[in-house]
Structures are given as C-alpha cells and as structure tokens.
C-alpha cells in the first residue's frame, strides 16, 4: 500500500535529527501523528477490502472512528483468550499473542498521537519519537506476518478484522454508507436500463 509507505517515510523525514530548534517540536509531533496514521490506515484499508461494493471501499475505510477502534483493540486479547481457552495449539497461541501485541501497540500509538496533537506541555525527544515510529513499524510487520494464520483461530471474517469490523463504526455512519452504496447501485442499474431502452428504440427505428 503506497499510502502506508508514504506515511512511514514522512514520519522518518520529520523525525530526522538536526532540524532547526524552532521547528523541531512541531516536526516531532507531526512524525508521531504520521506513524499512527500509517497503522490506522493499514487496518482500516484492510477492513475495507471485504466491503461488497468495490468502488465504495475507499469511502468505507473513512468511516472508522478512533475511539471505537481503541475500545475494540483493548478488548481483543480477552476475546482471543475466551475463544481459544486452555487447549490452544502452540501455533494458535503464537498467533493470538501476535494479535494481542498488535492491539496493544495500536492503543499505545493512538495515545501517543493524542499526546502529540493535543498536549502542548509535553516536550518530545528524538528517542521518544524514534520509539513511536519503531512501534508502528513493528505493528506493520506483525500484521503482515499474522494475516493468514489468524484465520485459523477465528471465523473467516474475524481475526484482527474483528477489531475493525462494522461494529467499530458509528451505526449512523454505517447506515449512511449502506444507503450510499445501495443508491449508487440502483442509480447505475436504472441508467443502464434507460440506455438499453434507448438503444433498442434506435434499432427498431432503423
């Protein structure tokens, strides 16, 4: 995903040492925010891949809310433990541990982003910003490693996607997305029907 790579590259450039002292803190804060948005869009864009109407997937990915995602991520380790119980195979337990790490890192990154955007009293150091970027990159690596194996411990449409499922989206915004997709589909069908009717008319007239 080019967008994800761009966010990571942007974060690294902003965090590079040697910036003018009068802009260093602004750059550090934006680097933290970019690192968070790299993983936020990674997860929401992955969820959108399962949206039925392909041309509306980018709109669907924009519906997810940060607070609801945080709540779902905090609940994920407990959900995994409840599902696997005490009889999990070593491979399943490893997958569950990786998913738990993803959820934990996502929550930490969101808290870092909130602090960078809204806590004006905090002074960021290069080391702190570097650690945020590394945490985001770890999440990225873990997610790419665990996608397939996650399907073995949860139903096909769950796993980490459970955290970013429609349940993590405001009901009003989800209904709006459904209506938008439905209306576009109906409008397209009606337009095709009118076009076909006109074509048939022209054929008969010829």
C-alpha positions in Angstrom: 0.0 0.0 0.0 1.7 3.1 -1.2 -0.1 5.4 1.2 1.2 3.4 4.2 4.7 3.6 2.9 4.3 7.3 2.4 3.2 7.9 6.0 6.2 5.9 7.3 8.6 7.8 5.1 7.1 11.1 6.1 7.4 10.2 9.8 11.1 9.3 9.4 11.9 12.5 7.5 10.2 14.7 10.1 12.0 12.9 13.0 15.4 13.2 11.4 17.9 14.9 13.8 19.5 18.2 13.0 16.3 20.2 12.4 16.2 23.9 13.3 15.4 24.2 17.0 12.4 26.5 16.4 10.6 23.8 14.4 11.9 20.6 16.0 9.0 20.1 18.3 6.4 20.6 15.5 8.3 18.2 13.3 8.5 15.6 16.1 4.7 15.9 16.8 3.9 15.5 13.1 6.2 12.5 12.9 4.3 10.8 15.8 1.0 11.6 14.1 2.2 10.2 10.8 3.4 7.0 12.4 0.0 6.5 14.0 -1.9 7.2 10.8 0.3 4.7 8.9 -1.1 1.9 11.0 -4.6 3.4 11.3 -4.9 3.4 7.5 -3.3 0.0 7.2 -6.0 -1.6 9.4 -9.0 0.4 8.0 -7.9 -0.2 4.4 -7.6 -3.9 5.1 -11.1 -4.0 6.6 -12.4 -2.1 3.5 -11.1 -4.9 1.2 -14.1 -7.0 2.4 -16.7 -4.3 1.6 -19.0 -5.7 -1.1 -19.1 -2.7 -3.4 -15.6 -2.4 -4.6 -15.9 1.2 -5.9 -17.1 2.3 -2.4 -14.3 0.7 -0.4 -12.3 4.0 0.0 -15.4 5.6 1.4 -16.0 2.7 3.8 -12.4 2.9 5.1 -13.1 6.6 6.0 -16.0 5.6 8.4 -13.9 4.1 11.2 -13.7 6.1 14.5 -10.6 6.3 16.5 -12.3 5.9 19.9 -14.3 2.8 18.9 -11.2 1.2 17.4 -9.3 1.8 20.7 -12.1 0.2 22.7 -12.2 -2.8 20.4 -8.4 -3.2 20.4 -8.4 -3.2 24.2 -11.0 -6.0 24.3 -9.3 -8.2 21.7 -6.8 -10.1 23.9 -9.7 -11.1 26.2 -11.8 -12.2 23.3 -9.0 -14.3 21.9 -8.3 -16.0 25.3 -12.0 -16.7 25.7 -12.2 -18.3 22.2 -9.0 -20.4 22.5 -9.4 -21.5 26.1 -6.7 -23.6 27.6 -6.4 -26.1 24.8 -4.8 -23.8 22.1 -2.1 -25.4 20.0 1.3 -23.7 20.1 0.8 -22.2 16.6 -2.6 -20.8 17.6 -1.3 -19.4 20.8 1.6 -17.7 18.9 -0.9 -16.1 16.5 -3.1 -15.0 19.4 -0.1 -13.4 21.1 0.9 -11.6 18.0 -2.7 -10.3 17.6 -2.6 -9.2 21.2 0.7 -7.3 20.5 -0.9 -5.6 17.5 -3.8 -4.5 19.6 -1.6 -3.3 22.4 0.7 -1.3 20.1 -2.3 0.2 18.3 -3.7 1.5 21.6 -0.2 2.9 22.6 0.2 4.6 19.3 -3.2 6.2 19.5 -2.3 7.6 22.9 1.0 8.9 21.6 -0.8 10.6 18.7 -3.3 12.2 21.0 -0.5 13.5 23.2 1.4 14.8 20.2 -1.6 16.6 18.8 -3.2 18.0 22.0 -0.7 18.0 24.9 1.1 21.3 24.4 3.1 20.9 27.6 4.9 17.8 26.5 8.4 18.2 25.1 9.3 15.3 22.8 12.8 13.9 22.4 14.3 12.3 19.3 14.5 8.9 21.2 10.8 9.1 22.1 9.8 9.8 18.5 12.0 7.1 17.2 10.4 4.6 19.6 7.0 5.6 18.4 8.0 5.0 14.7 9.6 1.7 15.6 6.4 0.6 17.4 4.3 1.4 14.4 6.7 -0.5 12.2 6.6 -3.5 14.5 2.8 -3.4 14.2 3.1 -3.3 10.4 5.4 -6.3 10.4 3.3 -8.3 12.8 0.1 -7.6 10.8 1.7 -8.8 7.5 3.0 -11.9 9.3 -0.2 -12.9 11.0 -2.9 -12.2 8.5 -3.2 -15.7 7.1 -2.6 -17.7 10.4 -5.2 -15.5 12.2 -7.9 -17.1 10.1 -7.1 -20.4 11.8 -8.1 -19.3 15.3 -11.2 -17.2 14.4 -14.0 -17.4 11.9 -13.0 -16.3 8.4 -14.4 -12.8 8.7 -13.0 -12.0 12.1 -9.4 -12.2 13.5 -7.9 -8.7 13.6 -10.7 -7.6 11.3 -13.0 -8.2 14.3 -11.3 -5.1 15.8 -12.0 -3.1 12.6 -15.4 -4.6 11.7 -18.5 -2.6 11.1 -19.2 -2.9 14.9 -16.4 -0.4 15.4 -18.2 2.1 13.2 -20.9 4.5 14.3 -24.3 2.9 13.5 -25.4 6.1 11.8 -22.3 6.4 9.6 -22.6 2.7 8.7 -26.2 3.1 7.7 -25.3 6.1 5.6 -22.6 4.0 3.8 -25.1 1.2 3.1 -27.6 3.7 1.7 -24.9 5.4 -0.4 -23.7 2.1 -1.9 -27.3 0.9 -2.5 -28.4 4.2 -4.1 -25.3 4.2 -6.4 -26.0 0.6 -7.4 -29.7 1.4 -8.1 -28.8 4.6 -10.0 -26.3 2.7 -12.1 -28.8 0.0 -12.9 -31.5 2.5 -13.8 -29.1 4.4 -16.1 -28.1 1.2 -17.8 -31.8 0.3 -18.3 -32.5 3.7 -19.8 -29.5 3.3 -22.1 -30.6 -0.2 -23.2 -34.2 1.0 -23.9 -32.9 3.9 -26.0 -30.6 1.6 -27.9 -33.5 -0.8 -28.6 -35.6 2.1 -29.8 -32.9 3.2 -32.2 -32.5 -0.3 -33.5 -36.2 -0.6 -34.2 -36.3 2.8 -35.8 -33.5 1.7 -38.2 
